[in-house]
């Protein structure tokens, strides 16, 4: 093992051991299931903000987004980032405080499915359907994180992808199973800091290696449509550095891409952070921290894609000619940094840890949300299985392990695109839960029949639009989240109007929360 490889290994091992240590320390504070899944509602404003955004960004921040900008230009990543930035801000502004109040008032709901059930008078069918949706969409979402871990280690150390993916996944599973929500939140805070440092280091080192900012921009301008916000670049397979061709990125496509922001209203692993904050008055500070960080982080990630393109043109890093390999551009940049000696190799290891942090900070939250759906919402709430608190904790951990193993099997194919997997799962949650969260918090007339209709409509339409309608092309070729979200909202509204009004206890609870 050379000096560069040794430095990278030292940094990454230190990072992984730190995550495991946090998991073990946090396990001592998990006295009950409420602590395991929601940390006893004791998160401070900074931890709330940064853990929410770290769990949000996932591996696509340092892999998917730069890879897309590298290969296809800035149109799709730019409009995606704009939609996500706006969605982040409005989610914190309109949903965070009211959800924190409502979940506490609604029989102290500690999961999103239990909130839906309690909000509408204890209708267990809502918790069952919501829990099934979480399991269906979180398993591939978690799998995308495991795949990113495998790609990272396979690209960096030239080891078998499957072995690398399994080892990285085991670390995530271990500290999440032992420490629960508190471990996930604390590690997410640390991981968000590491992610930020990685972005900054890669940005300036990469720009220097590419010949400076002017050279980076000039190189991108030489590829047709690469810097356009209304065109998407299509590389020439026979001549990557030829001008290539373009595909129009029209107004309909832009609107559907902006719809990524709608997904925030339905993301369980983000909404849980709102529910767990210690003091709702501090959510304003959390909103400001989160909104600023997410804009800077996504903007930097897009620039890294363009910088990597310039480095490839100069021969500093290899050409990455398809979607799967282009997502490793940040790995190639860090690998180049490691060749300058032991200390730069340590910094490169920090960058690699940042990529791991993106992945792990999302995977741990997803595993918790999915396992809580199985143990808390399906077994305990719907089927009414009565067990001791200790036994319930064991069921929670076993559920987490089973879901993780399924995720590993889905991630077995190394050619799957991280960005595309995340895109589908994001749409699923956004359409199934997003409209319902907004209606449940802000429309008094919403009843349980409308809630059920909205969830089912949103979840089903994601599959219908993605696999049946979108392949037709033309006007149908838009991101499935937008039409599914709108149809789910219509279903909630119409079904609530044509079915009986909510029970008095349900509207009284709504009035109580609104008056707070």
C-alpha positions as CSV (number, residue, x, y, z in Angstrom):
1,X,0.0,0.0,0.0
2,X,1.4,3.4,-1.1
3,X,1.5,6.6,1.0
4,X,-1.6,8.0,-0.8
5,X,-3.7,4.9,-0.2
6,X,-2.5,4.7,3.4
7,X,-3.5,8.3,4.1
8,X,-6.9,7.8,2.6
9,X,-7.5,4.6,4.6
10,X,-6.4,6.3,7.9
11,X,-8.9,9.1,7.4
12,X,-11.8,6.9,6.4
13,X,-11.2,4.4,9.2
14,X,-11.1,7.2,11.7
15,X,-14.4,8.5,10.4
16,X,-16.1,5.1,10.4
17,X,-14.9,4.3,13.9
18,X,-16.2,7.7,15.0
19,X,-19.7,6.8,13.7
20,X,-19.6,3.4,15.4
21,X,-18.6,5.1,18.7
22,X,-21.5,7.6,18.5
23,X,-23.9,4.7,17.9
24,X,-22.6,2.9,21.0
25,X,-22.8,6.0,23.2
26,X,-26.3,6.9,22.0
27,X,-27.5,3.4,22.7
28,X,-27.2,4.2,26.4
29,X,-29.9,6.9,26.1
30,X,-32.5,4.7,24.4
31,X,-34.7,3.8,27.4
32,X,-37.8,3.2,25.3
33,X,-39.1,3.0,21.7
34,X,-39.9,6.7,21.7
35,X,-36.3,7.4,22.4
36,X,-35.2,5.0,19.7
37,X,-37.4,6.5,17.0
38,X,-37.6,10.2,18.0
39,X,-34.8,10.8,20.4
40,X,-37.2,11.9,23.2
41,X,-37.9,15.1,21.2
42,X,-34.7,16.7,22.6
43,X,-32.9,17.9,19.4
44,X,-31.5,21.4,19.5
45,X,-32.0,23.9,16.6
46,X,-28.5,23.4,14.9
47,X,-28.7,19.6,15.1
48,X,-32.3,19.7,13.8
49,X,-31.3,21.8,10.8
50,X,-28.1,20.1,9.8
51,X,-29.3,16.5,10.5
52,X,-32.5,17.2,8.4
53,X,-30.5,18.5,5.5
54,X,-27.8,15.8,5.7
55,X,-30.4,13.1,5.7
56,X,-32.1,14.9,2.8
57,X,-29.2,15.3,0.5
58,X,-28.1,11.6,0.3
59,X,-25.4,10.3,-2.0
60,X,-26.8,12.2,-5.0
61,X,-25.3,15.5,-3.6
62,X,-21.7,14.5,-4.1
63,X,-22.2,11.8,-6.7
64,X,-25.5,12.1,-8.6
65,X,-25.6,15.9,-9.0
66,X,-22.0,16.4,-10.0
67,X,-22.2,13.4,-12.4
68,X,-25.3,14.9,-14.1
69,X,-23.6,18.3,-14.5
70,X,-20.5,16.6,-15.9
71,X,-22.3,14.5,-18.5
72,X,-25.4,16.5,-19.5
73,X,-24.7,20.1,-18.5
74,X,-26.3,22.3,-15.9
75,X,-30.0,22.5,-17.1
76,X,-31.4,19.5,-15.2
77,X,-29.2,19.8,-12.0
78,X,-29.8,23.6,-11.9
79,X,-33.6,23.4,-12.1
80,X,-33.6,20.5,-9.7
81,X,-31.5,22.5,-7.2
82,X,-33.9,25.5,-7.5
83,X,-36.9,23.3,-6.8
84,X,-35.2,21.7,-3.9
85,X,-34.1,25.0,-2.4
86,X,-37.6,26.5,-2.6
87,X,-39.1,23.3,-1.3
88,X,-36.7,23.2,1.7
89,X,-37.6,26.8,2.7
90,X,-41.3,26.4,2.4
91,X,-41.3,23.0,4.2
92,X,-39.5,24.6,7.2
93,X,-41.7,27.7,7.0
94,X,-45.1,26.1,6.8
95,X,-44.9,22.6,8.0
96,X,-42.2,22.3,10.7
97,X,-43.7,24.2,13.6
98,X,-47.3,23.1,13.0
99,X,-46.3,19.4,12.6
100,X,-44.3,19.6,15.9
101,X,-47.3,20.8,17.7
102,X,-49.8,18.5,16.0
103,X,-47.8,15.3,16.6
104,X,-47.4,16.1,20.3
105,X,-51.1,16.9,20.6
106,X,-52.2,13.8,18.6
107,X,-51.5,11.2,21.3
108,X,-47.8,12.0,21.1
109,X,-47.3,10.4,17.6
110,X,-43.7,9.4,17.1
111,X,-44.0,8.2,13.4
112,X,-45.6,9.7,10.4
113,X,-48.1,6.8,10.0
114,X,-49.1,7.1,13.6
115,X,-49.7,10.9,13.1
116,X,-52.0,10.2,10.2
117,X,-54.0,7.7,12.3
118,X,-54.2,9.9,15.4
119,X,-55.0,13.0,13.4
120,X,-58.1,11.4,12.0
121,X,-59.5,9.8,15.1
122,X,-57.4,6.6,15.4
123,X,-58.1,5.2,12.0
124,X,-55.6,2.3,11.9
125,X,-56.1,1.7,8.2
126,X,-54.2,5.0,7.6
127,X,-51.2,3.9,9.6
128,X,-51.1,0.5,7.8
129,X,-51.3,2.1,4.3
130,X,-48.7,4.8,5.2
131,X,-46.4,2.2,6.7
132,X,-46.6,0.0,3.6
133,X,-45.8,3.0,1.4
134,X,-42.8,3.8,3.6
135,X,-41.5,0.3,3.2
136,X,-42.1,0.1,-0.5
137,X,-40.3,3.4,-1.3
138,X,-37.6,3.5,1.4
139,X,-36.1,0.1,0.5
140,X,-35.0,1.3,-3.0
141,X,-34.0,4.7,-1.5
142,X,-31.8,2.9,1.0
143,X,-30.5,0.7,-1.7
144,X,-29.3,3.7,-3.6
145,X,-27.2,4.7,-0.6
146,X,-25.7,1.3,-0.4
147,X,-24.9,1.4,-4.1
148,X,-23.1,4.7,-3.7
149,X,-20.9,3.2,-0.9
150,X,-20.0,0.3,-3.2
151,X,-19.2,2.6,-6.1
152,X,-17.0,4.7,-3.9
153,X,-14.8,1.9,-2.5
154,X,-14.7,0.0,-5.8
155,X,-13.6,3.1,-7.7
156,X,-11.1,4.1,-5.0
157,X,-9.4,0.9,-4.0
158,X,-10.1,-1.2,-7.0
159,X,-11.9,-3.8,-4.9
160,X,-15.0,-5.8,-5.7
161,X,-18.1,-3.6,-5.7
162,X,-20.2,-6.2,-3.9
163,X,-17.8,-6.6,-1.0
164,X,-17.3,-2.9,-0.7
165,X,-21.1,-2.3,-0.7
166,X,-21.7,-4.9,2.0
167,X,-18.9,-3.7,4.3
168,X,-20.1,-0.1,4.1
169,X,-23.7,-1.1,4.7
170,X,-22.8,-3.1,7.8
171,X,-21.3,0.0,9.4
172,X,-24.6,2.0,8.7
173,X,-26.7,-0.9,10.0
174,X,-24.6,-1.3,13.2
175,X,-24.7,2.3,14.5
176,X,-28.3,2.8,13.5
177,X,-29.4,-0.5,15.2
178,X,-27.5,0.4,18.4
179,X,-28.1,4.2,18.7
180,X,-31.4,4.7,17.0
181,X,-32.7,8.2,16.1
182,X,-30.3,10.0,18.4
183,X,-27.3,8.3,16.8
184,X,-28.6,9.1,13.4
185,X,-29.1,12.7,14.2
186,X,-25.7,13.2,15.9
187,X,-23.9,11.4,13.1
188,X,-25.8,13.4,10.6
189,X,-24.6,16.6,12.2
190,X,-21.0,15.5,12.0
191,X,-21.6,14.2,8.5
192,X,-23.0,17.5,7.3
193,X,-19.8,19.2,8.5
194,X,-17.6,16.7,6.7
195,X,-19.8,17.0,3.6
196,X,-19.3,20.8,3.7
197,X,-15.5,20.5,4.0
198,X,-15.4,18.0,1.2
199,X,-17.3,20.3,-1.1
200,X,-15.0,23.3,-0.4
201,X,-11.8,21.3,-0.8
202,X,-12.8,19.7,-4.0
203,X,-14.1,23.0,-5.4
204,X,-10.8,24.9,-5.1
205,X,-8.4,22.0,-5.7
206,X,-10.3,20.9,-8.8
207,X,-10.5,24.4,-10.2
208,X,-6.8,24.8,-9.8
209,X,-6.1,21.4,-11.5
210,X,-8.5,22.3,-14.4
211,X,-6.6,25.5,-15.2
212,X,-8.7,28.0,-13.3
213,X,-12.3,29.2,-13.4
214,X,-12.0,30.8,-16.8
215,X,-10.7,27.5,-18.3
216,X,-13.5,25.5,-16.6
217,X,-16.2,27.8,-18.1
218,X,-14.5,27.9,-21.5
219,X,-14.3,24.1,-21.7
220,X,-18.0,23.8,-20.8
221,X,-19.0,26.3,-23.4
222,X,-17.3,24.2,-26.0
223,X,-19.8,21.5,-25.6
224,X,-23.2,22.2,-27.2
225,X,-25.8,23.2,-24.6
226,X,-23.7,22.4,-21.6
227,X,-24.1,25.8,-19.9
228,X,-27.7,26.4,-21.2
229,X,-30.7,26.4,-18.9
230,X,-33.0,25.4,-21.7
231,X,-30.9,22.7,-23.4
232,X,-29.4,19.4,-22.3
233,X,-26.1,18.2,-23.7
234,X,-25.9,14.8,-25.3
235,X,-22.3,13.6,-25.7
236,X,-21.2,12.0,-29.0
237,X,-20.4,8.3,-28.1
238,X,-17.7,8.2,-30.8
239,X,-16.1,11.5,-29.8
240,X,-16.7,12.6,-26.2
241,X,-15.0,15.9,-26.7
242,X,-16.8,16.7,-29.9
243,X,-19.6,19.3,-29.7
244,X,-22.2,16.6,-29.3
245,X,-25.9,17.4,-29.7
246,X,-28.6,18.9,-27.6
247,X,-32.1,18.1,-26.4
248,X,-34.5,20.9,-25.7
249,X,-35.2,21.5,-21.9
250,X,-38.5,23.3,-22.4
251,X,-40.8,25.0,-20.0
252,X,-42.9,21.9,-19.3
253,X,-39.7,19.9,-18.4
254,X,-38.5,22.8,-16.2
255,X,-41.8,22.9,-14.3
256,X,-41.7,19.2,-13.8
257,X,-38.1,19.4,-12.6
258,X,-38.9,22.2,-10.2
259,X,-41.5,19.8,-8.8
260,X,-38.7,18.1,-6.9
261,X,-39.4,20.7,-4.3
262,X,-42.9,19.3,-3.7
263,X,-41.3,16.1,-2.4
264,X,-40.2,17.8,0.8
265,X,-43.7,17.9,2.2
266,X,-43.8,14.1,2.3
267,X,-40.3,13.0,3.3
268,X,-40.7,10.9,6.5
269,X,-37.0,11.1,7.4
270,X,-37.1,15.0,7.2
271,X,-40.5,15.4,8.8
272,X,-39.2,13.3,11.8
273,X,-36.7,16.0,12.5
274,X,-39.4,18.6,12.8
275,X,-41.3,16.3,15.3
276,X,-38.1,15.7,17.4
277,X,-37.0,19.3,18.0
278,X,-36.9,20.2,21.7
279,X,-38.3,23.8,21.4
280,X,-40.5,24.8,18.5
281,X,-39.5,28.4,18.9
282,X,-36.1,27.6,17.7
283,X,-37.3,26.3,14.4
284,X,-36.9,29.7,12.9
285,X,-33.1,29.5,13.4
286,X,-33.1,26.0,12.1
287,X,-34.9,27.1,8.9
288,X,-32.3,29.8,8.2
289,X,-29.4,27.4,8.8
290,X,-30.9,24.7,6.6
291,X,-32.0,27.0,3.8
292,X,-28.6,28.7,3.5
293,X,-26.6,25.4,3.7
294,X,-28.7,23.6,1.1
295,X,-28.3,26.4,-1.5
296,X,-24.5,26.6,-1.1
297,X,-24.1,22.8,-1.0
298,X,-26.1,22.2,-4.2
299,X,-24.5,25.1,-6.1
300,X,-21.1,23.8,-5.2
301,X,-21.9,20.3,-6.3
302,X,-23.0,21.5,-9.7
303,X,-19.7,23.4,-10.1
304,X,-17.8,20.3,-9.2
305,X,-19.3,18.5,-12.1
306,X,-18.1,21.3,-14.5
307,X,-14.7,21.3,-12.8
308,X,-14.4,17.6,-13.2
309,X,-15.2,18.0,-16.9
310,X,-12.3,20.4,-17.2
311,X,-10.0,18.1,-15.4
312,X,-10.9,15.3,-17.8
313,X,-10.3,17.5,-20.8
314,X,-6.8,18.2,-19.4
315,X,-6.1,14.5,-18.8
316,X,-5.9,15.0,-15.0
317,X,-8.7,12.5,-14.5
318,X,-10.1,9.9,-16.8
319,X,-13.0,10.5,-19.2
320,X,-16.3,9.3,-17.7
321,X,-18.6,8.7,-20.6
322,X,-21.8,7.3,-19.2
323,X,-24.2,8.1,-16.3
324,X,-23.0,5.4,-14.0
325,X,-19.3,6.2,-14.1
326,X,-19.8,10.0,-14.3
327,X,-21.2,9.8,-10.8
328,X,-17.7,8.9,-9.5
329,X,-16.1,12.2,-10.7
330,X,-15.6,13.5,-7.1
331,X,-13.8,10.2,-6.3
332,X,-11.4,10.8,-9.2
333,X,-10.7,14.3,-8.1
334,X,-10.0,13.2,-4.5
335,X,-7.8,10.3,-5.8
336,X,-5.7,12.9,-7.7
337,X,-5.3,15.0,-4.6
338,X,-4.0,11.9,-2.7
339,X,-1.0,11.6,-5.0
340,X,0.6,14.8,-3.5
341,X,1.8,13.1,-0.3
342,X,0.5,11.8,3.1
343,X,-1.2,15.0,4.3
344,X,-3.0,15.6,1.0
345,X,-4.0,11.9,1.2
346,X,-5.5,12.5,4.6
347,X,-7.5,15.4,3.1
348,X,-8.5,13.1,0.2
349,X,-9.7,10.6,2.8
350,X,-11.8,13.4,4.3
351,X,-13.4,14.0,0.9
352,X,-14.1,10.3,0.6
353,X,-15.6,10.3,4.1
354,X,-17.8,13.2,2.9
355,X,-19.2,11.0,0.2
356,X,-19.8,8.3,2.7
357,X,-21.4,10.9,5.0
358,X,-23.9,11.8,2.2
359,X,-24.9,8.2,1.9
360,X,-24.9,7.2,5.5
361,X,-26.7,10.2,6.8
362,X,-29.7,9.4,4.5
363,X,-29.5,5.6,4.8
364,X,-29.6,5.6,8.6
365,X,-32.7,7.8,8.7
366,X,-34.4,5.8,6.0
367,X,-33.7,2.5,7.9
368,X,-35.2,4.0,11.1
369,X,-38.3,5.2,9.4
370,X,-38.9,2.0,7.6
371,X,-38.3,-0.2,10.6
372,X,-40.6,2.0,12.7
373,X,-43.3,1.4,10.1
374,X,-43.0,-2.3,10.5
375,X,-42.6,-2.6,14.3
376,X,-44.6,0.4,15.5
377,X,-47.2,1.0,12.9
378,X,-47.9,-2.4,11.5
379,X,-47.2,-4.9,14.3
380,X,-48.1,-2.8,17.3
381,X,-50.6,-0.3,16.1
382,X,-52.6,-2.1,13.4
383,X,-52.4,-5.7,14.6
384,X,-52.4,-4.7,18.3
385,X,-49.5,-7.0,19.3
386,X,-48.7,-6.4,22.9
387,X,-45.2,-7.0,24.0
388,X,-42.8,-5.5,26.6
389,X,-40.8,-2.4,25.9
390,X,-37.6,-4.4,25.7
391,X,-39.2,-6.9,23.2
392,X,-40.5,-4.0,21.1
393,X,-37.0,-2.6,20.9
394,X,-35.8,-6.0,19.7
395,X,-38.5,-6.1,17.0
396,X,-37.5,-2.7,15.9
397,X,-33.9,-3.7,15.4
398,X,-34.8,-6.9,13.7
399,X,-37.1,-5.0,11.3
400,X,-34.3,-2.6,10.5
401,X,-31.9,-5.5,9.8
402,X,-34.3,-7.2,7.4
403,X,-35.1,-4.1,5.5
404,X,-31.4,-3.3,5.2
405,X,-30.7,-6.8,3.8
406,X,-33.4,-6.4,1.2
407,X,-31.8,-3.0,0.3
408,X,-28.4,-4.7,-0.2
409,X,-30.0,-7.2,-2.7
410,X,-31.6,-4.3,-4.7
411,X,-28.2,-2.5,-4.7
412,X,-26.5,-5.6,-6.1
413,X,-26.4,-4.2,-9.7
414,X,-23.5,-1.7,-9.8
415,X,-24.8,-0.1,-13.0
416,X,-27.9,1.4,-11.4
417,X,-27.8,5.2,-11.4
418,X,-27.9,6.7,-7.9
419,X,-29.7,9.8,-9.2
420,X,-32.4,7.9,-10.9
421,X,-33.2,5.6,-8.0
422,X,-33.4,8.6,-5.6
423,X,-35.6,10.4,-8.1
424,X,-38.2,7.6,-8.2
425,X,-38.3,7.1,-4.4
426,X,-38.5,10.9,-3.8
427,X,-41.5,11.1,-6.1
428,X,-43.2,8.2,-4.3
429,X,-43.0,9.9,-0.9
430,X,-43.8,13.4,-2.3
431,X,-47.0,12.2,-4.0
432,X,-48.2,9.8,-1.4
433,X,-47.6,11.9,1.7
434,X,-46.9,15.4,0.6
435,X,-50.5,16.5,-0.2
436,X,-51.9,14.7,2.9
437,X,-49.4,16.4,5.3
438,X,-50.5,19.8,3.9
439,X,-54.2,19.0,4.0
440,X,-54.0,17.4,7.5
441,X,-52.2,20.4,8.9
442,X,-54.2,23.2,7.2
443,X,-57.7,22.0,6.1
444,X,-60.2,21.3,8.8
445,X,-62.6,19.5,6.6
446,X,-60.1,16.8,5.6
447,X,-61.5,13.4,6.8
448,X,-59.9,9.9,7.0
449,X,-61.6,8.8,3.7
450,X,-60.0,11.7,1.8
451,X,-56.7,10.9,3.5
452,X,-56.8,7.3,2.5
453,X,-57.8,8.2,-1.1
454,X,-54.9,10.7,-1.3
455,X,-52.2,8.3,-0.2
456,X,-53.4,5.5,-2.5
457,X,-53.8,7.8,-5.5
458,X,-50.4,9.4,-5.0
459,X,-48.6,6.1,-4.5
460,X,-50.3,4.3,-7.4
461,X,-49.9,7.2,-9.9
462,X,-46.1,7.2,-9.4
463,X,-45.9,3.7,-10.8
464,X,-48.5,4.4,-13.5
465,X,-46.9,7.6,-14.7
466,X,-43.3,6.3,-14.5
467,X,-43.8,3.0,-16.2
468,X,-46.9,3.4,-18.4
469,X,-47.5,7.0,-19.3
470,X,-44.0,8.7,-19.3
471,X,-42.5,6.2,-21.9
472,X,-45.1,7.6,-24.3
473,X,-43.1,10.8,-24.6
474,X,-44.3,14.2,-25.6
475,X,-46.5,15.9,-23.0
476,X,-46.4,12.7,-20.9
477,X,-42.6,12.9,-20.4
478,X,-42.6,14.9,-17.2
479,X,-41.3,14.0,-13.7
480,X,-43.9,11.7,-12.2
481,X,-44.0,13.6,-8.9
482,X,-45.9,16.6,-10.4
483,X,-48.9,14.9,-11.9
484,X,-49.1,12.3,-9.0
485,X,-49.0,15.1,-6.4
486,X,-51.7,17.1,-8.1
487,X,-54.0,14.0,-8.5
488,X,-53.5,13.0,-4.9
489,X,-54.4,16.5,-3.7
490,X,-57.6,16.4,-5.9
491,X,-58.5,13.0,-4.4
492,X,-58.1,14.3,-0.9
493,X,-60.3,17.3,-1.6
494,X,-63.0,15.6,-3.6
495,X,-63.4,12.5,-1.4
496,X,-63.4,14.6,1.8
497,X,-66.3,16.7,0.3
498,X,-68.5,13.8,-0.8
499,X,-68.0,11.7,2.4
500,X,-69.2,12.6,5.9
501,X,-67.6,15.5,7.8
502,X,-64.8,14.6,10.3
503,X,-66.0,13.6,13.8
504,X,-66.2,16.4,16.5
505,X,-63.1,15.0,18.3
506,X,-61.1,15.3,15.1
507,X,-62.1,18.9,14.4
508,X,-61.7,19.9,18.1
509,X,-58.1,18.7,17.9
510,X,-57.6,20.7,14.8
511,X,-59.0,23.8,16.4
512,X,-56.8,23.2,19.5
513,X,-53.6,23.0,17.4
514,X,-54.6,26.0,15.3
515,X,-55.2,28.1,18.4
516,X,-51.7,27.4,19.8
